[in-house]
Structure formats: structure tokens, C-alpha cells
Amino acid sequence: MAHIVVIGAGQAGSSLVAKLRTEGFDGEITLVGAEPVPPYQRPPLSKAYLLGEMAEERLYLRPAAYYAEHKITLRLDTRAVDVDAQAKTVTLSDGQTLTYDHLAFTTGAHPRTLPAKVGGMLDGVFTVRDLKDADTMAPQFTAGKKVLIIGGGYIGLEAAAVASKLGLHVTLVEMADRILQRVAAPQTSDYFRALHKAHGVDIREGVGLDRLLGDDHVTGAKLTDGSELDIDFAIVGVGIVPATVLADAAGVTVDTGIVTNALGQTSDPHIWAAGDCATALFNGTQIRVESVGNAIDQAEIVAKNMLGANTPYLPAPWFWSDQYDCKLQIAGLNVGYTDVYVRKGDAEGAVSHWYYKGEELIAVDAMNDARNYMIGKRLIEGGKSPAPSIITDPATDMKALLRA
């Protein structure tokens, strides 16, 4: 009987093993996860879960009983420590060795951390990536405490929103000239800067961390502009690094992630990859798409192709972020954009930013504007690029663009 082993029990790993069963695979499946809990959704960790609005069980992607009911062996609290691609074996942290016919890496990514020389190892310095991170830092979120958030990306801004809502004093520093500089246009940065300032967050752009202060526990921070802050704790949100060490040691090609072809297959025909750890071919370039949508879609295509479907994966990136009462929805990738056009939505405060690369529509940021987000998403996926003058015209019937 064929055996498929999946290393990494996150969104991609859970999606892959479930798809194998729904596609009719009746062989053996083993899902290996380093954490002691079943696969769960991560986005709420920096939002609803940290706010105390979502119980742990609601995070689970599927009930714990699902795996046994579908004859999926779930090896929790267990790490894969070695892959022998020649022998097609996986050695686990408990000493057991698994033999596979096909193997998938869905190992995700790790948060970047601060080096010890700038105080990164002090107590009270946190990252937000997994359930343990959220549970460890949650007691710090009490009204009146002072928190420093390092990094003005989506994770940092989401943590700032939670902290502000809970009555903390929040300072956020971003080394770049503006928040969200790596991922969004200045118009989107301006929107979220104003949103956070309206909620009392002290945003300092073009300012980095020199070092954190304290003996055992962090008590302060010195910034690159020479200023110092008294703080009770700090959150580091400076990006993630794909978890590729095991794949690299197994001999498969690794670049900015585990390199896969259009089918999700690595340089070893018996090894596949999906999710944050893996690259995908997008417009002729190998990229990593760090999103829930990509983790699900890529993993499900990999599952099909393991069973012989031979279906290319065509990424259709989409993302979201919840901050205060604002839902940001993003469709497409804005890489290489040349112009951004603004359209006001129907509801008060709703707005969308439309990214063009020359005459081609490539991405949309929509703030509390779900209608225009969905229209933009469908236009991008359909390869349609209305003239910017049509997008910005308040009289335009946006839905009609889908029929054009």
C-alpha cells in the first residue's frame, strides 16, 4: 500500500491530506506536526484570538477526530529530523523511521528574530507566529502597559490594533520611510497610518531599533534617532523566513524557498512542497506567496498531482488583514506597478486602490470595500484591465465591467 508522508501540520499540510482523501487516495497518510495541537488557522492569532474573542478549539481547521475518521495518522508534538531521499525515509524526533512513496514539505516559515546583541533574548520580547507565541504574550495585554512594536508590516499593525483596543500605550517603529513600504502603495500606507494614529498609536517611520534595554526582562528601548522609550514588553514583526533547512539537507533545490515546478514537484520527483515554504511559478518567475489562500490552493493541487492529475498550479493571490473596524482585502500582486488609482466605495469610508503596470491591472487593495474587491479580483483573474479613467469615474457601473 502506498504511503504519503506530509511534514508540517499547518494550513497547507492539513489541506493536502484532506484533499488526498477526497480525491480517492486509499493508501496510508501520515501528517507530522511539531506542535502538540491539531492543525489550526494562524491569522486570528494576532487578531481575534489575542483579543480573547476566539477559543482555541475554534482555531482548529478540522475537528481533532477528523484525522482518525479519515485514517490519517497525525503525529503531533513530533519533528522530522532527517530525510533520506535515496532511501525514501523520514526520521522523526522520537527515533521512528517512516518509509514513503511520496513526501510533501508543508513546513511553513519561521519569524525573524532580533539578535541577542540588541536584546532579542530578553524576557518580554515576543514574535507572533504560532499558538504558543500568542498564549505566552497574551497576559501582557493589559490596559496601561507600554508596548513597542518593531516592524510596520501587517503583523505589526495587527498587533498594534489589538494592543490599542485593549488600552495599551503603543509605539510602532518602522525602519523604512513608511509602514507597509514593502507590500503596498503610499496611498495604502497613508490610509493605515491615519487609522492607527486616530486610535492613539505612536507610529515612527524612518526610525529603527538600536537596542532593547534591560538586564533579564526588557524595560526600555533605544531607537536609531537617539530617543529612548520605557516599555513593558516588545513585539517583533520584521518578516518571516521559509522553513527549508530539512529540504535543503535532503538535497532538493532551495532558493528563496523550496523550488517547485508548475505541478508543485521539487527537483526530486518523489518530493513535493506547498505553502509558505515553497515557491510557485507566477508570470514566469519563481515566487513565494505568503497567504492562507495560496497554502490551500497550492496544497490541493499538489495532492491531485501526487495522484497523477498533472494539473499546473496557477496562483491567484489574495490576502486580508483586520485592523480595528477596517477589513483590508487584497487581490493580485502589485510587484512592478507603475501607477495607483483611487476609487471611493459606496459605503462611508470605503475605498479601493487599483494598481496598474502600464495598462495592465495587476492588484487591488480594498478597505471596507468588499464589493470592489470582488470585482477587482475577478477582473484580474479574468485578465481584464479596464482603463483607469473608467475605474476612477464615480458613475461607472463596476459590475458591468465583468461582462465587458
LOTOR-463851 format. One line per field, with one value per residue (C-alpha): residue in one letter; y, z, x. Coordinates in nm, 3 decimals, m for minus. Each point is the difference from the previous one (the first is absolute). Layout:
N
res a/...
v Y/...
w Z/...
u X/...
//
This chain:
404
res m/a/h/i/v/v/i/g/a/g/q/a/g/s/s/l/v/a/k/l/r/t/e/g/f/d/g/e/i/t/l/v/g/a/e/p/v/p/p/y/q/r/p/p/l/s/k/a/y/l/l/g/e/m/a/e/e/r/l/y/l/r/p/a/a/y/y/a/e/h/k/i/t/l/r/l/d/t/r/a/v/d/v/d/a/q/a/k/t/v/t/l/s/d/g/q/t/l/t/y/d/h/l/a/f/t/t/g/a/h/p/r/t/l/p/a/k/v/g/g/m/l/d/g/v/f/t/v/r/d/l/k/d/a/d/t/m/a/p/q/f/t/a/g/k/k/v/l/i/i/g/g/g/y/i/g/l/e/a/a/a/v/a/s/k/l/g/l/h/v/t/l/v/e/m/a/d/r/i/l/q/r/v/a/a/p/q/t/s/d/y/f/r/a/l/h/k/a/h/g/v/d/i/r/e/g/v/g/l/d/r/l/l/g/d/d/h/v/t/g/a/k/l/t/d/g/s/e/l/d/i/d/f/a/i/v/g/v/g/i/v/p/a/t/v/l/a/d/a/a/g/v/t/v/d/t/g/i/v/t/n/a/l/g/q/t/s/d/p/h/i/w/a/a/g/d/c/a/t/a/l/f/n/g/t/q/i/r/v/e/s/v/g/n/a/i/d/q/a/e/i/v/a/k/n/m/l/g/a/n/t/p/y/l/p/a/p/w/f/w/s/d/q/y/d/c/k/l/q/i/a/g/l/n/v/g/y/t/d/v/y/v/r/k/g/d/a/e/g/a/v/s/h/w/y/y/k/g/e/e/l/i/a/v/d/a/m/n/d/a/r/n/y/m/i/g/k/r/l/i/e/g/g/k/s/p/a/p/s/i/i/t/d/p/a/t/d/m/k/a/l/l/r/a
v 0.000/0.343/0.233/0.381/0.192/0.370/0.199/0.310/0.004/0.349/0.133/m0.152/m0.337/m0.036/0.102/m0.244/m0.308/0.081/0.041/m0.333/m0.171/0.192/m0.083/m0.369/m0.090/m0.310/m0.056/0.095/0.368/0.137/0.368/0.104/0.314/0.153/0.158/m0.195/0.112/m0.090/0.227/0.344/0.334/0.256/0.338/0.037/m0.038/0.368/0.109/m0.174/m0.260/0.256/0.217/m0.296/m0.014/m0.350/m0.320/m0.236/m0.269/0.247/0.043/m0.366/m0.045/m0.329/m0.178/m0.212/m0.311/0.072/m0.147/m0.334/m0.021/0.042/m0.235/0.276/m0.067/0.326/0.009/0.305/0.142/m0.176/0.141/m0.145/0.017/m0.165/m0.091/m0.256/0.060/m0.300/m0.245/0.197/0.009/0.262/m0.018/0.149/0.162/m0.301/m0.225/m0.161/m0.029/0.028/m0.129/0.201/m0.030/0.374/0.272/0.358/0.289/0.235/0.134/0.363/0.273/0.136/0.360/0.204/0.072/0.265/m0.095/m0.036/0.292/0.244/m0.163/m0.253/m0.268/0.209/m0.112/0.195/m0.003/m0.187/m0.107/m0.095/m0.318/m0.290/m0.081/m0.017/0.350/0.141/m0.181/0.114/0.365/0.023/0.079/0.308/0.157/0.190/0.359/0.259/m0.205/0.140/m0.210/0.059/m0.161/m0.038/m0.015/0.169/m0.291/m0.168/m0.209/0.305/0.211/m0.272/m0.038/0.377/0.004/m0.271/0.173/0.336/m0.148/m0.154/0.333/m0.035/0.281/m0.099/0.121/m0.150/0.055/m0.067/0.033/0.069/0.339/m0.118/m0.286/m0.275/0.127/m0.351/m0.110/0.299/0.333/0.330/0.052/m0.318/0.094/0.341/m0.161/m0.227/0.261/0.226/m0.288/m0.092/0.357/0.053/m0.284/0.150/m0.208/0.183/m0.092/0.093/m0.055/0.016/m0.102/m0.338/m0.176/0.055/m0.240/m0.116/0.084/m0.208/m0.262/m0.306/0.152/0.275/0.338/0.244/0.060/0.231/0.099/0.091/0.368/0.003/0.005/m0.244/m0.158/m0.160/m0.321/m0.304/m0.236/m0.006/m0.179/m0.071/m0.004/0.022/m0.274/m0.375/m0.248/m0.311/m0.326/m0.167/m0.148/m0.357/0.020/0.143/m0.282/m0.250/0.127/0.171/0.339/0.295/0.367/0.258/m0.305/m0.363/0.023/m0.176/m0.039/0.081/m0.321/0.072/m0.257/0.066/m0.100/m0.348/m0.152/m0.172/0.319/0.284/0.332/0.248/0.305/0.265/m0.220/m0.054/0.203/0.001/0.112/0.336/0.189/m0.183/0.065/m0.224/0.178/m0.084/0.109/0.036/m0.040/m0.239/m0.008/m0.110/m0.262/m0.159/0.025/m0.112/m0.289/m0.125/0.008/m0.190/m0.264/m0.044/m0.016/m0.258/m0.215/0.069/0.293/0.190/0.333/0.316/0.232/0.352/0.230/0.249/0.188/0.149/0.124/0.174/0.186/0.109/0.315/0.168/0.021/m0.007/m0.307/0.025/m0.240/m0.036/m0.172/m0.062/0.094/0.360/m0.085/0.239/0.234/0.338/0.181/m0.012/0.128/0.067/m0.082/0.086/m0.275/0.019/m0.014/0.283/m0.034/m0.279/0.040/m0.211/0.048/m0.143/m0.091/0.015/m0.109/0.215/m0.074/m0.333/m0.028/m0.215/0.053/0.165/0.109/0.046/0.151/m0.081/m0.034/m0.368/0.068/0.166/m0.254/m0.287/0.184/0.077/m0.357/m0.138/0.251/m0.094/m0.373/0.050/0.199/0.312/0.349/0.284/0.341/0.187/0.283/m0.250/m0.125/0.350/0.123/0.000/m0.060/m0.331/m0.309/m0.218/m0.324/0.064/m0.018/m0.373/m0.043/0.212
w 0.000/m0.098/0.282/m0.025/0.275/0.049/0.218/0.150/0.160/m0.087/m0.250/m0.302/0.165/0.121/m0.339/m0.182/0.202/m0.010/m0.377/m0.040/0.163/m0.190/m0.324/0.085/0.124/0.218/0.098/0.323/0.095/0.280/0.096/0.220/0.215/0.249/0.211/0.254/m0.146/m0.325/m0.304/0.060/m0.173/0.078/m0.112/0.306/0.233/m0.043/m0.007/0.146/0.205/0.161/0.075/0.179/m0.252/m0.130/0.199/m0.090/m0.134/m0.249/m0.146/m0.102/m0.377/0.053/0.315/0.159/m0.071/m0.375/m0.052/0.162/m0.178/m0.334/0.090/0.007/0.253/0.181/0.167/0.227/0.221/m0.233/m0.233/m0.315/0.057/m0.313/m0.351/m0.200/m0.355/m0.137/0.247/0.005/0.379/0.263/0.347/0.278/0.326/0.196/m0.190/m0.228/m0.372/m0.261/m0.356/m0.264/m0.363/m0.024/0.245/0.030/0.183/0.142/0.266/m0.019/0.128/0.315/0.124/m0.022/0.346/0.143/0.075/0.363/m0.028/m0.039/0.275/m0.205/0.270/0.287/0.171/m0.124/m0.366/m0.216/m0.355/m0.135/m0.205/0.190/0.278/0.263/m0.096/0.039/0.329/0.144/m0.079/0.073/0.375/m0.097/m0.174/0.294/m0.008/0.084/m0.098/m0.247/m0.304/m0.276/m0.334/m0.231/m0.364/m0.192/m0.210/0.037/0.305/0.183/m0.089/0.102/0.336/0.042/m0.065/0.261/0.257/m0.059/0.028/0.334/0.137/m0.027/m0.090/m0.339/m0.180/m0.341/m0.176/m0.365/m0.145/m0.351/m0.103/0.050/0.142/m0.246/m0.239/m0.116/m0.077/m0.075/m0.178/0.185/m0.019/0.202/0.246/0.045/0.069/0.274/0.153/0.046/0.134/0.265/0.102/0.046/0.254/0.188/m0.141/m0.014/m0.342/m0.068/m0.357/m0.120/0.353/0.097/0.318/0.123/0.292/0.269/0.360/0.315/0.199/m0.013/m0.106/m0.257/0.162/m0.278/m0.351/m0.164/m0.354/m0.293/0.031/0.350/0.186/0.283/0.105/0.325/m0.094/0.170/m0.295/m0.371/m0.305/m0.297/m0.337/m0.255/m0.241/m0.033/m0.131/m0.189/0.186/m0.258/0.207/m0.013/m0.371/m0.070/0.196/m0.198/m0.317/m0.173/m0.163/0.234/m0.093/0.156/0.102/m0.098/m0.379/m0.168/m0.359/m0.128/0.159/0.346/m0.044/0.121/m0.173/0.143/m0.179/0.321/0.211/m0.020/0.182/0.069/0.212/0.145/m0.034/m0.375/m0.313/m0.287/m0.359/m0.045/m0.329/m0.083/0.335/0.304/0.299/0.347/0.078/0.376/0.041/0.119/m0.344/m0.162/0.268/m0.066/m0.378/m0.052/0.244/m0.166/m0.344/0.140/0.141/m0.339/m0.181/0.242/m0.127/m0.364/m0.095/m0.167/0.062/0.002/0.298/m0.106/0.304/0.044/0.306/0.252/0.355/0.284/0.321/0.280/0.193/0.233/m0.201/m0.333/m0.220/m0.259/m0.294/m0.266/m0.336/m0.227/0.045/m0.043/m0.092/m0.268/0.010/m0.169/0.103/0.271/m0.045/0.279/m0.006/0.281/0.097/0.051/0.381/0.212/0.036/m0.258/m0.248/m0.239/m0.153/m0.350/m0.108/m0.366/m0.174/m0.307/m0.131/0.186/0.322/0.236/0.355/0.218/0.365/0.137/0.340/0.127/m0.366/m0.054/m0.314/m0.192/0.136/m0.151/m0.330/m0.011/0.086/m0.279/m0.249/0.082/m0.015/m0.332/m0.147/m0.043/0.041/m0.021/m0.073/0.321/m0.099/0.017/0.344/0.147/m0.152/0.279/m0.263/m0.113/0.053/0.135/m0.032/m0.368/m0.047/0.067/m0.300/m0.234
u 0.000/0.137/0.103/m0.003/0.180/m0.068/0.241/m0.160/m0.346/m0.116/m0.251/0.178/0.063/m0.357/m0.139/0.227/m0.091/m0.371/0.012/0.178/m0.296/m0.269/0.183/m0.030/0.348/m0.042/0.362/0.174/0.035/0.216/m0.005/0.293/m0.039/0.240/m0.274/m0.211/m0.336/m0.181/0.050/m0.148/m0.046/0.268/m0.142/m0.229/0.301/0.089/m0.364/m0.308/0.189/0.228/m0.303/m0.160/m0.284/0.079/0.054/0.283/m0.233/m0.146/0.347/0.016/m0.033/m0.180/m0.121/0.269/m0.211/0.004/0.346/m0.075/m0.335/0.178/0.285/0.260/0.275/0.063/0.342/m0.018/0.274/0.244/0.264/0.148/0.375/0.135/m0.114/0.195/m0.118/0.190/m0.153/m0.329/m0.011/m0.081/0.153/m0.212/0.106/m0.129/0.242/m0.259/0.070/m0.275/0.030/m0.182/m0.102/m0.060/0.101/m0.128/0.163/m0.262/0.233/m0.108/0.229/0.162/m0.016/0.317/0.135/0.230/0.361/0.102/0.245/m0.292/m0.209/m0.190/0.034/m0.138/m0.318/m0.297/0.106/m0.251/m0.076/m0.344/0.002/m0.153/m0.244/0.272/0.117/m0.352/m0.062/0.333/m0.051/m0.373/0.041/0.203/m0.299/m0.143/m0.117/0.264/0.305/0.250/0.086/0.252/m0.078/0.296/m0.106/m0.277/m0.124/m0.336/0.094/0.134/m0.301/m0.245/0.176/m0.008/m0.375/m0.063/0.219/m0.165/m0.351/0.098/0.118/0.377/0.238/0.137/0.310/0.079/0.332/0.072/0.349/m0.129/m0.133/m0.357/m0.201/m0.094/0.269/0.094/m0.355/m0.221/m0.021/0.043/m0.377/m0.062/0.275/m0.162/m0.338/0.132/0.227/m0.301/m0.209/0.255/0.072/m0.373/0.013/0.292/0.286/0.333/0.140/0.362/0.115/0.357/0.101/0.140/0.096/0.354/m0.037/m0.236/0.090/m0.020/0.188/m0.225/m0.332/m0.035/m0.062/0.071/0.121/0.250/m0.094/0.224/m0.097/0.150/m0.332/m0.075/m0.327/m0.115/m0.187/m0.149/0.042/0.081/m0.140/0.225/m0.175/0.281/m0.097/0.035/0.255/m0.117/0.067/0.225/0.285/m0.132/m0.073/0.343/0.163/m0.208/0.163/m0.292/0.053/m0.054/0.020/m0.233/m0.204/m0.029/m0.002/m0.292/m0.112/m0.347/m0.132/0.142/0.277/0.355/0.323/m0.065/m0.302/m0.116/0.012/m0.250/m0.049/m0.280/m0.076/0.228/0.309/m0.044/0.038/m0.246/0.026/m0.177/0.026/0.321/0.169/0.044/m0.157/m0.124/m0.354/m0.045/m0.374/m0.269/m0.155/0.323/0.064/m0.339/m0.001/0.359/m0.037/m0.318/0.163/0.299/m0.235/m0.166/0.333/0.137/m0.286/0.082/m0.224/0.287/m0.176/0.215/m0.037/m0.095/0.025/m0.283/0.131/m0.240/0.058/m0.178/0.070/m0.235/0.093/m0.252/m0.323/0.181/0.021/0.273/m0.037/0.267/m0.022/0.298/0.365/0.109/0.362/0.122/m0.299/0.040/m0.319/m0.266/m0.355/m0.249/m0.369/m0.240/m0.241/m0.374/0.013/0.138/0.377/0.024/0.285/0.202/0.344/0.053/0.353/0.096/0.318/m0.023/m0.347/m0.037/m0.200/0.208/m0.130/m0.265/0.008/m0.353/m0.074/m0.350/m0.096/m0.080/m0.203/0.283/0.246/m0.199/m0.039/0.372/0.090/m0.217/0.134/0.359/m0.070/m0.178/0.287/m0.216/0.146/m0.255/0.148/0.090/m0.235/m0.287/0.107/0.024/m0.329/m0.264/m0.269/0.150/m0.213/0.282/m0.195/m0.049/0.379/m0.020/m0.228/0.211
//
